């Protein structure tokens, strides 16, 4: 009697495993962001990174007295590749070998947002010696630079660099 119960339990467990294994599962749909499949978004981000690297070679941080970085972001809503360059004073720089060197102020900082495809500078912000100045323009609106505050320029750059990101 005990062997019949054991055999029945083994057969039942086997059937459950087979049913679970062979039950069709719905296939996940490809994720779409702003009407763009995620695979295409991935490819556009890669192309944007290549454009940023190329732009860095011509417009990026140059010189010993400053340090900097750049990052890129493809925005699917605007279909634009944005490249953000940030520079600051290089505190490890030794100016002793340079004639007529004018030291940078400790608070020196610039941020420039470029259109990665055209190379156009869209927004520029800088700070040195305390007062903050910034100017910005967008080629979609006007070709004439518009004076804006440092905070407004940084907020616009941050928004454009984050817009269209896929939330985790």
C-alpha positions as CSV (number, residue, x, y, z in Angstrom):
1,X,0.0,0.0,0.0
2,X,2.8,2.4,0.9
3,X,4.6,1.6,-2.4
4,X,1.4,2.4,-4.3
5,X,1.2,5.9,-2.6
6,X,4.9,6.5,-3.3
7,X,4.5,5.5,-7.0
8,X,1.4,7.7,-7.4
9,X,3.2,10.6,-5.8
10,X,6.2,10.2,-8.1
11,X,3.9,9.9,-11.2
12,X,1.9,13.0,-10.1
13,X,5.1,15.0,-9.5
14,X,6.4,14.0,-13.0
15,X,3.2,15.0,-14.7
16,X,3.2,18.4,-12.9
17,X,6.8,19.0,-14.1
18,X,5.9,18.0,-17.7
19,X,2.8,20.3,-17.7
20,X,4.9,23.2,-16.3
21,X,7.7,22.6,-18.8
22,X,5.5,22.4,-21.9
23,X,3.0,25.1,-21.0
24,X,3.5,27.9,-23.6
25,X,4.5,31.1,-22.0
26,X,3.7,34.5,-23.5
27,X,6.8,36.0,-25.2
28,X,7.9,39.4,-23.9
29,X,7.3,42.3,-26.3
30,X,10.2,44.4,-27.3
31,X,10.4,47.4,-25.1
32,X,9.6,50.6,-27.0
33,X,10.8,54.1,-25.9
34,X,9.2,57.2,-27.5
35,X,8.0,55.0,-30.3
36,X,11.5,53.5,-30.8
37,X,12.3,49.9,-30.2
38,X,14.9,49.5,-27.4
39,X,17.4,47.9,-29.8
40,X,17.3,50.9,-32.1
41,X,17.6,53.2,-29.1
42,X,20.7,51.2,-28.1
43,X,22.2,51.7,-31.6
44,X,21.5,55.4,-31.6
45,X,23.1,55.8,-28.2
46,X,26.2,54.1,-29.7
47,X,26.3,56.3,-32.7
48,X,25.9,59.3,-30.4
49,X,28.9,58.2,-28.3
50,X,31.0,57.9,-31.5
51,X,29.9,61.5,-32.5
52,X,30.9,62.7,-29.1
53,X,34.3,61.1,-29.3
54,X,34.9,62.7,-32.7
55,X,33.7,66.1,-31.4
56,X,36.0,65.8,-28.4
57,X,39.0,65.5,-30.7
58,X,38.2,68.9,-32.3
59,X,36.3,70.8,-29.6
60,X,37.1,69.1,-26.4
61,X,39.3,69.9,-23.4
62,X,42.8,71.0,-24.6
63,X,45.6,72.4,-22.5
64,X,47.4,71.6,-19.3
65,X,45.9,74.1,-17.0
66,X,42.4,72.7,-17.2
67,X,40.8,69.3,-16.7
68,X,37.6,68.1,-18.1
69,X,35.2,65.4,-19.2
70,X,32.5,64.9,-21.8
71,X,29.4,62.7,-22.0
72,X,26.8,62.0,-24.6
73,X,23.1,61.3,-24.7
74,X,20.8,60.5,-27.5
75,X,17.4,62.0,-27.0
76,X,14.7,60.0,-28.9
77,X,12.0,62.6,-28.4
78,X,14.1,65.3,-30.2
79,X,16.1,62.8,-32.3
80,X,19.3,64.6,-31.3
81,X,22.6,63.6,-30.0
82,X,23.7,65.9,-27.2
83,X,27.3,66.2,-26.0
84,X,28.1,67.9,-22.7
85,X,31.7,69.2,-22.1
86,X,32.6,70.2,-18.5
87,X,36.0,71.8,-17.7
88,X,37.5,73.0,-14.4
89,X,40.9,74.2,-13.1
90,X,43.6,71.5,-13.0
91,X,45.0,72.0,-9.4
92,X,47.9,69.6,-10.2
93,X,49.1,71.8,-13.1
94,X,52.6,73.3,-12.5
95,X,52.9,76.6,-14.4
96,X,56.6,77.1,-13.6
97,X,57.7,76.1,-17.2
98,X,55.3,78.6,-18.8
99,X,56.1,82.2,-19.5
100,X,53.3,84.8,-19.2
101,X,51.0,82.3,-17.6
102,X,47.9,83.8,-16.0
103,X,46.6,81.5,-13.3
104,X,43.0,80.4,-13.5
105,X,40.8,81.2,-10.5
106,X,40.0,78.3,-8.2
107,X,36.3,78.4,-9.0
108,X,36.9,78.3,-12.8
109,X,34.3,76.1,-14.5
110,X,32.7,75.9,-18.0
111,X,29.9,73.7,-19.4
112,X,29.1,73.6,-23.1
113,X,26.3,71.6,-24.6
114,X,26.7,70.7,-28.3
115,X,24.5,69.1,-30.9
116,X,26.7,66.0,-31.7
117,X,25.5,65.7,-35.3
118,X,26.1,69.3,-36.4
119,X,28.8,70.3,-33.9
120,X,26.8,73.5,-33.0
121,X,27.2,74.8,-29.5
122,X,23.7,75.1,-28.1
123,X,24.3,76.3,-24.5
124,X,27.4,77.7,-22.8
125,X,27.8,78.4,-19.1
126,X,30.9,79.6,-17.2
127,X,32.0,80.7,-13.8
128,X,35.2,82.4,-12.5
129,X,36.0,84.9,-9.9
130,X,32.6,84.5,-8.2
131,X,30.1,86.1,-10.5
132,X,28.3,83.5,-12.7
133,X,27.7,84.2,-16.3
134,X,26.1,82.1,-19.0
135,X,24.8,82.5,-22.5
136,X,22.7,80.1,-24.4
137,X,21.0,79.7,-27.7
138,X,19.2,76.9,-29.5
139,X,19.5,76.6,-33.3
140,X,15.9,75.4,-33.5
141,X,14.7,78.7,-32.0
142,X,17.2,81.4,-32.9
143,X,20.7,81.8,-34.1
144,X,21.2,84.8,-31.9
145,X,22.7,84.0,-28.4
146,X,20.3,84.8,-25.6
147,X,21.8,85.7,-22.2
148,X,20.5,83.5,-19.4
149,X,21.7,82.9,-15.8
150,X,24.2,80.1,-15.0
151,X,21.5,78.2,-13.1
152,X,19.0,78.4,-16.1
153,X,21.7,77.2,-18.5
154,X,22.7,74.3,-16.3
155,X,19.0,73.3,-15.7
156,X,18.4,73.3,-19.5
157,X,21.5,71.3,-20.1
158,X,20.6,68.8,-17.4
159,X,17.0,68.4,-18.8
160,X,18.2,67.8,-22.4
161,X,20.8,65.3,-21.2
162,X,18.2,63.3,-19.2
163,X,15.2,63.6,-21.5
164,X,14.1,60.4,-23.1
165,X,16.1,58.2,-20.7
166,X,14.6,54.8,-20.0
167,X,13.5,54.6,-16.4
168,X,14.8,51.4,-14.6
